[in-house]
Amino acid sequence: MAKHKPKLRKQQKTTNATEFERGEIKDNFLKALVTSKVYKMQVVKAKKGKGSFKRKAKHQGQEPYLIAA
């Protein structure tokens, strides 16, 4: 008859590590949250209107006139 070994439970660590890629937060949780990548400002390119005009990619980097050196 085999002896029954008691099952060891894995202890869950209750650290302040977060999903915000900030490591361990010691002082101010809200400050760390606001300065994380979650609240990073997004720049959205306009599809219509004044900010949407874009020249064709094949002409990018070319100048409309010759520069005399």
CHARMM-style PDB file with segment names, atoms N, HN, CA, C and O in Angstrom:
ATOM      1  N   MET     1       0.840  -1.174   0.000  1.00  0.00      PROA
ATOM      2  CA  MET     1       0.000   0.000   0.000  1.00  0.00      PROA
ATOM      3  C   MET     1       0.889   1.242   0.000  1.00  0.00      PROA
ATOM      4  O   MET     1       1.768   1.393   0.848  1.00  0.00      PROA
ATOM      5  N   ALA     2       0.646   2.119  -0.957  1.00  0.00      PROA
ATOM      6  HN  ALA     2      -0.068   1.997  -1.646  1.00  0.00      PROA
ATOM      7  CA  ALA     2       1.464   3.324  -1.100  1.00  0.00      PROA
ATOM      8  C   ALA     2       0.995   4.396  -0.129  1.00  0.00      PROA
ATOM      9  O   ALA     2      -0.185   4.516   0.199  1.00  0.00      PROA
ATOM     10  N   LYS     3       1.970   5.159   0.308  1.00  0.00      PROA
ATOM     11  HN  LYS     3       2.929   5.061   0.042  1.00  0.00      PROA
ATOM     12  CA  LYS     3       1.632   6.259   1.216  1.00  0.00      PROA
ATOM     13  C   LYS     3       1.111   7.438   0.405  1.00  0.00      PROA
ATOM     14  O   LYS     3       1.633   7.751  -0.665  1.00  0.00      PROA
ATOM     15  N   HSD     4       0.105   8.069   0.913  1.00  0.00      PROA
ATOM     16  HN  HSD     4      -0.319   7.816   1.782  1.00  0.00      PROA
ATOM     17  CA  HSD     4      -0.434   9.246   0.236  1.00  0.00      PROA
ATOM     18  C   HSD     4       0.350  10.470   0.670  1.00  0.00      PROA
ATOM     19  O   HSD     4       0.426  10.797   1.854  1.00  0.00      PROA
ATOM     20  N   LYS     5       0.928  11.131  -0.308  1.00  0.00      PROA
ATOM     21  HN  LYS     5       0.867  10.865  -1.270  1.00  0.00      PROA
ATOM     22  CA  LYS     5       1.665  12.356  -0.001  1.00  0.00      PROA
ATOM     23  C   LYS     5       0.694  13.533  -0.057  1.00  0.00      PROA
ATOM     24  O   LYS     5      -0.125  13.620  -0.971  1.00  0.00      PROA
ATOM     25  N   PRO     6       0.781  14.410   0.887  1.00  0.00      PROA
ATOM     26  CA  PRO     6      -0.116  15.580   0.829  1.00  0.00      PROA
ATOM     27  C   PRO     6       0.263  16.464  -0.363  1.00  0.00      PROA
ATOM     28  O   PRO     6       1.441  16.719  -0.616  1.00  0.00      PROA
ATOM     29  N   LYS     7      -0.747  16.919  -1.078  1.00  0.00      PROA
ATOM     30  HN  LYS     7      -1.704  16.712  -0.873  1.00  0.00      PROA
ATOM     31  CA  LYS     7      -0.505  17.774  -2.245  1.00  0.00      PROA
ATOM     32  C   LYS     7      -0.124  19.171  -1.784  1.00  0.00      PROA
ATOM     33  O   LYS     7      -0.773  19.765  -0.923  1.00  0.00      PROA
ATOM     34  N   LEU     8       0.933  19.669  -2.373  1.00  0.00      PROA
ATOM     35  HN  LEU     8       1.460  19.186  -3.073  1.00  0.00      PROA
ATOM     36  CA  LEU     8       1.374  21.016  -2.025  1.00  0.00      PROA
ATOM     37  C   LEU     8       0.635  22.022  -2.890  1.00  0.00      PROA
ATOM     38  O   LEU     8       0.600  21.911  -4.116  1.00  0.00      PROA
ATOM     39  N   ARG     9       0.062  22.979  -2.244  1.00  0.00      PROA
ATOM     40  HN  ARG     9       0.090  23.069  -1.248  1.00  0.00      PROA
ATOM     41  CA  ARG     9      -0.628  24.041  -2.981  1.00  0.00      PROA
ATOM     42  C   ARG     9       0.363  25.132  -3.336  1.00  0.00      PROA
ATOM     43  O   ARG     9       1.203  25.522  -2.525  1.00  0.00      PROA
ATOM     44  N   LYS    10       0.252  25.604  -4.535  1.00  0.00      PROA
ATOM     45  HN  LYS    10      -0.430  25.288  -5.194  1.00  0.00      PROA
ATOM     46  CA  LYS    10       1.100  26.723  -4.945  1.00  0.00      PROA
ATOM     47  C   LYS    10       0.545  27.995  -4.327  1.00  0.00      PROA
ATOM     48  O   LYS    10      -0.638  28.309  -4.457  1.00  0.00      PROA
ATOM     49  N   GLN    11       1.408  28.702  -3.667  1.00  0.00      PROA
ATOM     50  HN  GLN    11       2.369  28.447  -3.561  1.00  0.00      PROA
ATOM     51  CA  GLN    11       0.969  29.940  -3.043  1.00  0.00      PROA
ATOM     52  C   GLN    11       0.926  31.037  -4.094  1.00  0.00      PROA
ATOM     53  O   GLN    11       1.870  31.225  -4.861  1.00  0.00      PROA
ATOM     54  N   GLN    12      -0.165  31.738  -4.110  1.00  0.00      PROA
ATOM     55  HN  GLN    12      -0.932  31.585  -3.487  1.00  0.00      PROA
ATOM     56  CA  GLN    12      -0.296  32.841  -5.046  1.00  0.00      PROA
ATOM     57  C   GLN    12       0.336  34.070  -4.432  1.00  0.00      PROA
ATOM     58  O   GLN    12       0.011  34.471  -3.314  1.00  0.00      PROA
ATOM     59  N   LYS    13       1.232  34.648  -5.176  1.00  0.00      PROA
ATOM     60  HN  LYS    13       1.496  34.322  -6.084  1.00  0.00      PROA
ATOM     61  CA  LYS    13       1.900  35.847  -4.685  1.00  0.00      PROA
ATOM     62  C   LYS    13       0.991  37.046  -4.891  1.00  0.00      PROA
ATOM     63  O   LYS    13       0.439  37.244  -5.974  1.00  0.00      PROA
ATOM     64  N   THR    14       0.847  37.820  -3.875  1.00  0.00      PROA
ATOM     65  HN  THR    14       1.295  37.659  -2.996  1.00  0.00      PROA
ATOM     66  CA  THR    14       0.031  39.026  -3.970  1.00  0.00      PROA
ATOM     67  C   THR    14       0.969  40.225  -4.041  1.00  0.00      PROA
ATOM     68  O   THR    14       1.125  40.968  -3.072  1.00  0.00      PROA
ATOM     69  N   THR    15       1.579  40.396  -5.185  1.00  0.00      PROA
ATOM     70  HN  THR    15       1.452  39.792  -5.973  1.00  0.00      PROA
ATOM     71  CA  THR    15       2.472  41.536  -5.374  1.00  0.00      PROA
ATOM     72  C   THR    15       1.725  42.640  -6.092  1.00  0.00      PROA
ATOM     73  O   THR    15       0.604  42.452  -6.565  1.00  0.00      PROA
ATOM     74  N   ASN    16       2.352  43.769  -6.163  1.00  0.00      PROA
ATOM     75  HN  ASN    16       3.263  43.921  -5.778  1.00  0.00      PROA
ATOM     76  CA  ASN    16       1.739  44.911  -6.828  1.00  0.00      PROA
ATOM     77  C   ASN    16       2.112  44.975  -8.304  1.00  0.00      PROA
ATOM     78  O   ASN    16       1.952  46.021  -8.933  1.00  0.00      PROA
ATOM     79  N   ALA    17       2.603  43.880  -8.865  1.00  0.00      PROA
ATOM     80  HN  ALA    17       2.733  43.030  -8.354  1.00  0.00      PROA
ATOM     81  CA  ALA    17       2.923  43.862 -10.291  1.00  0.00      PROA
ATOM     82  C   ALA    17       1.618  43.967 -11.074  1.00  0.00      PROA
ATOM     83  O   ALA    17       0.618  43.346 -10.715  1.00  0.00      PROA
ATOM     84  N   THR    18       1.634  44.736 -12.118  1.00  0.00      PROA
ATOM     85  HN  THR    18       2.446  45.241 -12.410  1.00  0.00      PROA
ATOM     86  CA  THR    18       0.406  44.985 -12.859  1.00  0.00      PROA
ATOM     87  C   THR    18       0.551  44.580 -14.306  1.00  0.00      PROA
ATOM     88  O   THR    18       1.627  44.176 -14.747  1.00  0.00      PROA
ATOM     89  N   GLU    19      -0.533  44.690 -15.036  1.00  0.00      PROA
ATOM     90  HN  GLU    19      -1.406  45.018 -14.678  1.00  0.00      PROA
ATOM     91  CA  GLU    19      -0.531  44.391 -16.463  1.00  0.00      PROA
ATOM     92  C   GLU    19      -0.105  45.609 -17.274  1.00  0.00      PROA
ATOM     93  O   GLU    19      -0.145  45.570 -18.503  1.00  0.00      PROA
ATOM     94  N   PHE    20       0.298  46.673 -16.618  1.00  0.00      PROA
ATOM     95  HN  PHE    20       0.330  46.704 -15.619  1.00  0.00      PROA
ATOM     96  CA  PHE    20       0.607  47.922 -17.302  1.00  0.00      PROA
ATOM     97  C   PHE    20       2.082  48.048 -17.639  1.00  0.00      PROA
ATOM     98  O   PHE    20       2.530  49.128 -18.026  1.00  0.00      PROA
ATOM     99  N   GLU    21       2.850  46.973 -17.504  1.00  0.00      PROA
ATOM    100  HN  GLU    21       2.486  46.096 -17.189  1.00  0.00      PROA
ATOM    101  CA  GLU    21       4.279  46.949 -17.822  1.00  0.00      PROA
ATOM    102  C   GLU    21       5.050  47.978 -17.013  1.00  0.00      PROA
ATOM    103  O   GLU    21       5.984  48.601 -17.517  1.00  0.00      PROA
ATOM    104  N   ARG    22       4.658  48.154 -15.763  1.00  0.00      PROA
ATOM    105  HN  ARG    22       3.899  47.648 -15.353  1.00  0.00      PROA
ATOM    106  CA  ARG    22       5.316  49.142 -14.915  1.00  0.00      PROA
ATOM    107  C   ARG    22       6.121  48.488 -13.798  1.00  0.00      PROA
ATOM    108  O   ARG    22       6.779  49.185 -13.026  1.00  0.00      PROA
ATOM    109  N   GLY    23       6.079  47.173 -13.702  1.00  0.00      PROA
ATOM    110  HN  GLY    23       5.544  46.607 -14.329  1.00  0.00      PROA
ATOM    111  CA  GLY    23       6.778  46.514 -12.613  1.00  0.00      PROA
ATOM    112  C   GLY    23       5.999  46.648 -11.321  1.00  0.00      PROA
ATOM    113  O   GLY    23       4.768  46.645 -11.330  1.00  0.00      PROA
ATOM    114  N   GLU    24       6.702  46.766 -10.222  1.00  0.00      PROA
ATOM    115  HN  GLU    24       7.702  46.769 -10.215  1.00  0.00      PROA
ATOM    116  CA  GLU    24       6.043  46.870  -8.925  1.00  0.00      PROA
ATOM    117  C   GLU    24       5.749  48.326  -8.611  1.00  0.00      PROA
ATOM    118  O   GLU    24       6.649  49.166  -8.627  1.00  0.00      PROA
ATOM    119  N   ILE    25       4.496  48.621  -8.329  1.00  0.00      PROA
ATOM    120  HN  ILE    25       3.765  47.939  -8.316  1.00  0.00      PROA
ATOM    121  CA  ILE    25       4.078  49.986  -8.022  1.00  0.00      PROA
ATOM    122  C   ILE    25       4.069  50.139  -6.512  1.00  0.00      PROA
ATOM    123  O   ILE    25       3.357  49.417  -5.814  1.00  0.00      PROA
ATOM    124  N   LYS    26       4.853  51.071  -6.009  1.00  0.00      PROA
ATOM    125  HN  LYS    26       5.432  51.658  -6.576  1.00  0.00      PROA
ATOM    126  CA  LYS    26       4.973  51.237  -4.561  1.00  0.00      PROA
ATOM    127  C   LYS    26       4.129  52.393  -4.036  1.00  0.00      PROA
ATOM    128  O   LYS    26       3.448  52.253  -3.021  1.00  0.00      PROA
ATOM    129  N   ASP    27       4.170  53.524  -4.717  1.00  0.00      PROA
ATOM    130  HN  ASP    27       4.724  53.638  -5.542  1.00  0.00      PROA
ATOM    131  CA  ASP    27       3.526  54.723  -4.176  1.00  0.00      PROA
ATOM    132  C   ASP    27       2.112  54.929  -4.691  1.00  0.00      PROA
ATOM    133  O   ASP    27       1.134  54.603  -4.018  1.00  0.00      PROA
ATOM    134  N   ASN    28       2.024  55.473  -5.888  1.00  0.00      PROA
ATOM    135  HN  ASN    28       2.818  55.738  -6.435  1.00  0.00      PROA
ATOM    136  CA  ASN    28       0.746  55.958  -6.382  1.00  0.00      PROA
ATOM    137  C   ASN    28       0.287  55.106  -7.559  1.00  0.00      PROA
ATOM    138  O   ASN    28       0.853  55.182  -8.650  1.00  0.00      PROA
ATOM    139  N   PHE    29      -0.730  54.305  -7.334  1.00  0.00      PROA
ATOM    140  HN  PHE    29      -1.190  54.243  -6.448  1.00  0.00      PROA
ATOM    141  CA  PHE    29      -1.234  53.418  -8.373  1.00  0.00      PROA
ATOM    142  C   PHE    29      -1.840  54.204  -9.532  1.00  0.00      PROA
ATOM    143  O   PHE    29      -1.612  53.865 -10.694  1.00  0.00      PROA
ATOM    144  N   LEU    30      -2.603  55.242  -9.230  1.00  0.00      PROA
ATOM    145  HN  LEU    30      -2.788  55.517  -8.286  1.00  0.00      PROA
ATOM    146  CA  LEU    30      -3.265  56.012 -10.285  1.00  0.00      PROA
ATOM    147  C   LEU    30      -2.259  56.756 -11.154  1.00  0.00      PROA
ATOM    148  O   LEU    30      -2.441  56.849 -12.368  1.00  0.00      PROA
ATOM    149  N   LYS    31      -1.210  57.281 -10.553  1.00  0.00      PROA
ATOM    150  HN  LYS    31      -1.062  57.206  -9.567  1.00  0.00      PROA
ATOM    151  CA  LYS    31      -0.180  57.974 -11.326  1.00  0.00      PROA
ATOM    152  C   LYS    31       0.523  56.998 -12.265  1.00  0.00      PROA
ATOM    153  O   LYS    31       0.800  57.334 -13.417  1.00  0.00      PROA
ATOM    154  N   ALA    32       0.807  55.806 -11.784  1.00  0.00      PROA
ATOM    155  HN  ALA    32       0.582  55.534 -10.849  1.00  0.00      PROA
ATOM    156  CA  ALA    32       1.447  54.795 -12.618  1.00  0.00      PROA
ATOM    157  C   ALA    32       0.520  54.348 -13.738  1.00  0.00      PROA
ATOM    158  O   ALA    32       0.975  54.056 -14.844  1.00  0.00      PROA
ATOM    159  N   LEU    33      -0.767  54.294 -13.461  1.00  0.00      PROA
ATOM    160  HN  LEU    33      -1.137  54.531 -12.563  1.00  0.00      PROA
ATOM    161  CA  LEU    33      -1.734  53.892 -14.473  1.00  0.00      PROA
ATOM    162  C   LEU    33      -1.838  54.931 -15.575  1.00  0.00      PROA
ATOM    163  O   LEU    33      -1.852  54.581 -16.755  1.00  0.00      PROA
ATOM    164  N   VAL    34      -1.910  56.203 -15.207  1.00  0.00      PROA
ATOM    165  HN  VAL    34      -1.898  56.487 -14.248  1.00  0.00      PROA
ATOM    166  CA  VAL    34      -2.075  57.271 -16.193  1.00  0.00      PROA
ATOM    167  C   VAL    34      -0.821  57.437 -17.046  1.00  0.00      PROA
ATOM    168  O   VAL    34      -0.922  57.764 -18.229  1.00  0.00      PROA
ATOM    169  N   THR    35       0.353  57.218 -16.468  1.00  0.00      PROA
ATOM    170  HN  THR    35       0.434  56.953 -15.508  1.00  0.00      PROA
ATOM    171  CA  THR    35       1.590  57.385 -17.231  1.00  0.00      PROA
ATOM    172  C   THR    35       1.990  56.121 -17.979  1.00  0.00      PROA
ATOM    173  O   THR    35       3.050  56.094 -18.606  1.00  0.00      PROA
ATOM    174  N   SER    36       1.172  55.075 -17.930  1.00  0.00      PROA
ATOM    175  HN  SER    36       0.311  55.097 -17.421  1.00  0.00      PROA
ATOM    176  CA  SER    36       1.504  53.834 -18.621  1.00  0.00      PROA
ATOM    177  C   SER    36       1.084  53.910 -20.088  1.00  0.00      PROA
ATOM    178  O   SER    36       0.526  54.910 -20.540  1.00  0.00      PROA
ATOM    179  N   LYS    37       1.364  52.833 -20.817  1.00  0.00      PROA
ATOM    180  HN  LYS    37       1.817  52.021 -20.449  1.00  0.00      PROA
ATOM    181  CA  LYS    37       1.052  52.791 -22.245  1.00  0.00      PROA
ATOM    182  C   LYS    37      -0.438  52.660 -22.513  1.00  0.00      PROA
ATOM    183  O   LYS    37      -0.889  52.860 -23.641  1.00  0.00      PROA
ATOM    184  N   VAL    38      -1.203  52.324 -21.481  1.00  0.00      PROA
ATOM    185  HN  VAL    38      -0.837  52.161 -20.565  1.00  0.00      PROA
ATOM    186  CA  VAL    38      -2.651  52.181 -21.644  1.00  0.00      PROA
ATOM    187  C   VAL    38      -3.279  53.519 -22.020  1.00  0.00      PROA
ATOM    188  O   VAL    38      -4.195  53.570 -22.841  1.00  0.00      PROA
ATOM    189  N   TYR    39      -2.787  54.601 -21.418  1.00  0.00      PROA
ATOM    190  HN  TYR    39      -2.043  54.560 -20.751  1.00  0.00      PROA
ATOM    191  CA  TYR    39      -3.344  55.928 -21.658  1.00  0.00      PROA
ATOM    192  C   TYR    39      -2.526  56.726 -22.664  1.00  0.00      PROA
ATOM    193  O   TYR    39      -2.597  57.955 -22.674  1.00  0.00      PROA
ATOM    194  N   LYS    40      -1.748  56.050 -23.511  1.00  0.00      PROA
ATOM    195  HN  LYS    40      -1.691  55.052 -23.503  1.00  0.00      PROA
ATOM    196  CA  LYS    40      -0.950  56.752 -24.512  1.00  0.00      PROA
ATOM    197  C   LYS    40      -1.880  57.358 -25.562  1.00  0.00      PROA
ATOM    198  O   LYS    40      -2.843  56.726 -25.995  1.00  0.00      PROA
ATOM    199  N   MET    41      -1.579  58.579 -25.959  1.00  0.00      PROA
ATOM    200  HN  MET    41      -0.796  59.093 -25.607  1.00  0.00      PROA
ATOM    201  CA  MET    41      -2.407  59.273 -26.928  1.00  0.00      PROA
ATOM    202  C   MET    41      -2.218  58.658 -28.313  1.00  0.00      PROA
ATOM    203  O   MET    41      -1.093  58.367 -28.719  1.00  0.00      PROA
ATOM    204  N   GLN    42      -3.292  58.466 -29.018  1.00  0.00      PROA
ATOM    205  HN  GLN    42      -4.206  58.703 -28.688  1.00  0.00      PROA
ATOM    206  CA  GLN    42      -3.219  57.898 -30.356  1.00  0.00      PROA
ATOM    207  C   GLN    42      -3.389  59.001 -31.385  1.00  0.00      PROA
ATOM    208  O   GLN    42      -4.237  59.881 -31.238  1.00  0.00      PROA
ATOM    209  N   VAL    43      -2.572  58.942 -32.428  1.00  0.00      PROA
ATOM    210  HN  VAL    43      -1.883  58.227 -32.547  1.00  0.00      PROA
ATOM    211  CA  VAL    43      -2.684  59.892 -33.518  1.00  0.00      PROA
ATOM    212  C   VAL    43      -3.386  59.174 -34.663  1.00  0.00      PROA
ATOM    213  O   VAL    43      -2.886  58.178 -35.187  1.00  0.00      PROA
ATOM    214  N   VAL    44      -4.538  59.684 -35.042  1.00  0.00      PROA
ATOM    215  HN  VAL    44      -4.945  60.493 -34.616  1.00  0.00      PROA
ATOM    216  CA  VAL    44      -5.326  59.056 -36.087  1.00  0.00      PROA
ATOM    217  C   VAL    44      -5.254  59.918 -37.334  1.00  0.00      PROA
ATOM    218  O   VAL    44      -5.562  61.109 -37.286  1.00  0.00      PROA
ATOM    219  N   LYS    45      -4.849  59.329 -38.447  1.00  0.00      PROA
ATOM    220  HN  LYS    45      -4.599  58.362 -38.486  1.00  0.00      PROA
ATOM    221  CA  LYS    45      -4.759  60.043 -39.717  1.00  0.00      PROA
ATOM    222  C   LYS    45      -6.166  60.213 -40.283  1.00  0.00      PROA
ATOM    223  O   LYS    45      -6.934  59.254 -40.361  1.00  0.00      PROA
ATOM    224  N   ALA    46      -6.493  61.431 -40.673  1.00  0.00      PROA
ATOM    225  HN  ALA    46      -5.869  62.210 -40.609  1.00  0.00      PROA
ATOM    226  CA  ALA    46      -7.821  61.718 -41.206  1.00  0.00      PROA
ATOM    227  C   ALA    46      -7.996  61.049 -42.565  1.00  0.00      PROA
ATOM    228  O   ALA    46      -7.068  61.015 -43.372  1.00  0.00      PROA
ATOM    229  N   LYS    47      -9.182  60.523 -42.811  1.00  0.00      PROA
ATOM    230  HN  LYS    47      -9.937  60.551 -42.155  1.00  0.00      PROA
ATOM    231  CA  LYS    47      -9.471  59.896 -44.095  1.00  0.00      PROA
ATOM    232  C   LYS    47     -10.156  60.873 -45.047  1.00  0.00      PROA
ATOM    233  O   LYS    47     -10.066  60.729 -46.266  1.00  0.00      PROA
ATOM    234  N   LYS    48     -10.836  61.861 -44.487  1.00  0.00      PROA
ATOM    235  HN  LYS    48     -10.909  61.978 -43.497  1.00  0.00      PROA
ATOM    236  CA  LYS    48     -11.494  62.882 -45.298  1.00  0.00      PROA
ATOM    237  C   LYS    48     -11.207  64.238 -44.677  1.00  0.00      PROA
ATOM    238  O   LYS    48     -10.979  64.341 -43.472  1.00  0.00      PROA
ATOM    239  N   GLY    49     -11.219  65.272 -45.498  1.00  0.00      PROA
ATOM    240  HN  GLY    49     -11.404  65.188 -46.477  1.00  0.00      PROA
ATOM    241  CA  GLY    49     -11.034  66.618 -44.971  1.00  0.00      PROA
ATOM    242  C   GLY    49      -9.658  67.175 -45.257  1.00  0.00      PROA
ATOM    243  O   GLY    49      -8.908  66.631 -46.067  1.00  0.00      PROA
ATOM    244  N   LYS    50      -9.328  68.285 -44.573  1.00  0.00      PROA
ATOM    245  HN  LYS    50      -9.938  68.727 -43.914  1.00  0.00      PROA
ATOM    246  CA  LYS    50      -8.081  68.996 -44.850  1.00  0.00      PROA
ATOM    247  C   LYS    50      -6.832  68.191 -44.509  1.00  0.00      PROA
ATOM    248  O   LYS    50      -5.844  68.260 -45.241  1.00  0.00      PROA
ATOM    249  N   GLY    51      -6.850  67.445 -43.438  1.00  0.00      PROA
ATOM    250  HN  GLY    51      -7.652  67.389 -42.843  1.00  0.00      PROA
ATOM    251  CA  GLY    51      -5.654  66.731 -43.012  1.00  0.00      PROA
ATOM    252  C   GLY    51      -5.419  65.426 -43.744  1.00  0.00      PROA
ATOM    253  O   GLY    51      -4.462  64.716 -43.438  1.00  0.00      PROA
ATOM    254  N   SER    52      -6.269  65.094 -44.703  1.00  0.00      PROA
ATOM    255  HN  SER    52      -7.047  65.671 -44.952  1.00  0.00      PROA
ATOM    256  CA  SER    52      -6.175  63.785 -45.336  1.00  0.00      PROA
ATOM    257  C   SER    52      -5.368  63.786 -46.633  1.00  0.00      PROA
ATOM    258  O   SER    52      -5.074  62.716 -47.166  1.00  0.00      PROA
ATOM    259  N   PHE    53      -5.002  64.960 -47.154  1.00  0.00      PROA
ATOM    260  HN  PHE    53      -5.240  65.829 -46.721  1.00  0.00      PROA
ATOM    261  CA  PHE    53      -4.317  65.013 -48.439  1.00  0.00      PROA
ATOM    262  C   PHE    53      -2.941  64.388 -48.326  1.00  0.00      PROA
ATOM    263  O   PHE    53      -2.168  64.719 -47.426  1.00  0.00      PROA
ATOM    264  N   LYS    54      -2.639  63.482 -49.244  1.00  0.00      PROA
ATOM    265  HN  LYS    54      -3.267  63.213 -49.974  1.00  0.00      PROA
ATOM    266  CA  LYS    54      -1.344  62.815 -49.233  1.00  0.00      PROA
ATOM    267  C   LYS    54      -0.878  62.639 -50.671  1.00  0.00      PROA
ATOM    268  O   LYS    54      -1.619  62.150 -51.524  1.00  0.00      PROA
ATOM    269  N   ARG    55       0.341  63.037 -50.921  1.00  0.00      PROA
ATOM    270  HN  ARG    55       0.943  63.434 -50.228  1.00  0.00      PROA
ATOM    271  CA  ARG    55       0.888  62.861 -52.264  1.00  0.00      PROA
ATOM    272  C   ARG    55       1.178  61.387 -52.511  1.00  0.00      PROA
ATOM    273  O   ARG    55       1.316  60.600 -51.574  1.00  0.00      PROA
ATOM    274  N   LYS    56       1.266  61.032 -53.775  1.00  0.00      PROA
ATOM    275  HN  LYS    56       1.154  61.671 -54.536  1.00  0.00      PROA
ATOM    276  CA  LYS    56       1.513  59.633 -54.111  1.00  0.00      PROA
ATOM    277  C   LYS    56       2.890  59.209 -53.632  1.00  0.00      PROA
ATOM    278  O   LYS    56       3.823  60.011 -53.619  1.00  0.00      PROA
ATOM    279  N   ALA    57       3.014  57.970 -53.246  1.00  0.00      PROA
ATOM    280  HN  ALA    57       2.256  57.319 -53.257  1.00  0.00      PROA
ATOM    281  CA  ALA    57       4.257  57.463 -52.676  1.00  0.00      PROA
ATOM    282  C   ALA    57       5.389  57.424 -53.699  1.00  0.00      PROA
ATOM    283  O   ALA    57       6.557  57.508 -53.317  1.00  0.00      PROA
ATOM    284  N   LYS    58       5.075  57.299 -54.991  1.00  0.00      PROA
ATOM    285  HN  LYS    58       4.127  57.231 -55.301  1.00  0.00      PROA
ATOM    286  CA  LYS    58       6.146  57.206 -55.988  1.00  0.00      PROA
ATOM    287  C   LYS    58       6.875  58.537 -56.157  1.00  0.00      PROA
ATOM    288  O   LYS    58       7.994  58.559 -56.669  1.00  0.00      PROA
ATOM    289  N   HSD    59       6.263  59.649 -55.737  1.00  0.00      PROA
ATOM    290  HN  HSD    59       5.354  59.631 -55.322  1.00  0.00      PROA
ATOM    291  CA  HSD    59       6.908  60.958 -55.845  1.00  0.00      PROA
ATOM    292  C   HSD    59       7.524  61.408 -54.529  1.00  0.00      PROA
ATOM    293  O   HSD    59       8.083  62.503 -54.453  1.00  0.00      PROA
ATOM    294  N   GLN    60       7.434  60.603 -53.516  1.00  0.00      PROA
ATOM    295  HN  GLN    60       6.981  59.714 -53.578  1.00  0.00      PROA
ATOM    296  CA  GLN    60       7.920  61.012 -52.210  1.00  0.00      PROA
ATOM    297  C   GLN    60       9.447  61.056 -52.201  1.00  0.00      PROA
ATOM    298  O   GLN    60      10.109  60.137 -52.683  1.00  0.00      PROA
ATOM    299  N   GLY    61       9.987  62.124 -51.653  1.00  0.00      PROA
ATOM    300  HN  GLY    61       9.449  62.870 -51.261  1.00  0.00      PROA
ATOM    301  CA  GLY    61      11.433  62.279 -51.593  1.00  0.00      PROA
ATOM    302  C   GLY    61      11.998  63.038 -52.777  1.00  0.00      PROA
ATOM    303  O   GLY    61      13.171  63.413 -52.756  1.00  0.00      PROA
ATOM    304  N   GLN    62      11.205  63.275 -53.803  1.00  0.00      PROA
ATOM    305  HN  GLN    62      10.253  62.970 -53.820  1.00  0.00      PROA
ATOM    306  CA  GLN    62      11.669  64.030 -54.968  1.00  0.00      PROA
ATOM    307  C   GLN    62      11.258  65.483 -54.810  1.00  0.00      PROA
ATOM    308  O   GLN    62      10.199  65.791 -54.263  1.00  0.00      PROA
ATOM    309  N   GLU    63      12.112  66.368 -55.297  1.00  0.00      PROA
ATOM    310  HN  GLU    63      12.973  66.118 -55.741  1.00  0.00      PROA
ATOM    311  CA  GLU    63      11.806  67.790 -55.217  1.00  0.00      PROA
ATOM    312  C   GLU    63      11.306  68.270 -56.575  1.00  0.00      PROA
ATOM    313  O   GLU    63      11.745  67.759 -57.605  1.00  0.00      PROA
ATOM    314  N   PRO    64      10.407  69.232 -56.596  1.00  0.00      PROA
ATOM    315  CA  PRO    64       9.823  69.673 -57.858  1.00  0.00      PROA
ATOM    316  C   PRO    64      10.781  70.493 -58.724  1.00  0.00      PROA
ATOM    317  O   PRO    64      10.482  70.746 -59.890  1.00  0.00      PROA
ATOM    318  N   TYR    65      11.905  70.904 -58.190  1.00  0.00      PROA
ATOM    319  HN  TYR    65      12.149  70.699 -57.242  1.00  0.00      PROA
ATOM    320  CA  TYR    65      12.856  71.704 -58.965  1.00  0.00      PROA
ATOM    321  C   TYR    65      14.269  71.257 -58.629  1.00  0.00      PROA
ATOM    322  O   TYR    65      14.499  70.604 -57.611  1.00  0.00      PROA
ATOM    323  N   LEU    66      15.203  71.609 -59.481  1.00  0.00      PROA
ATOM    324  HN  LEU    66      15.016  72.139 -60.308  1.00  0.00      PROA
ATOM    325  CA  LEU    66      16.591  71.223 -59.298  1.00  0.00      PROA
ATOM    326  C   LEU    66      17.277  72.209 -58.364  1.00  0.00      PROA
ATOM    327  O   LEU    66      17.163  73.420 -58.551  1.00  0.00      PROA
ATOM    328  N   ILE    67      17.974  71.715 -57.381  1.00  0.00      PROA
ATOM    329  HN  ILE    67      18.067  70.731 -57.228  1.00  0.00      PROA
ATOM    330  CA  ILE    67      18.685  72.589 -56.448  1.00  0.00      PROA
ATOM    331  C   ILE    67      20.111  72.756 -56.951  1.00  0.00      PROA
ATOM    332  O   ILE    67      20.837  71.778 -57.128  1.00  0.00      PROA
ATOM    333  N   ALA    68      20.506  74.012 -57.180  1.00  0.00      PROA
ATOM    334  HN  ALA    68      19.916  74.806 -57.036  1.00  0.00      PROA
ATOM    335  CA  ALA    68      21.874  74.287 -57.618  1.00  0.00      PROA
ATOM    336  C   ALA    68      22.764  74.330 -56.386  1.00  0.00      PROA
ATOM    337  O   ALA    68      22.512  75.090 -55.451  1.00  0.00      PROA
ATOM    338  N   ALA    69      23.797  73.517 -56.393  1.00  0.00      PROA
ATOM    339  HN  ALA    69      24.002  72.900 -57.153  1.00  0.00      PROA
ATOM    340  CA  ALA    69      24.672  73.444 -55.222  1.00  0.00      PROA
ATOM    341  C   ALA    69      25.750  74.486 -55.257  1.00  0.00      PROA
ATOM    342  OT1 ALA    69      26.570  74.557 -54.342  1.00  0.00      PROA
TER     343      ALA     69
END
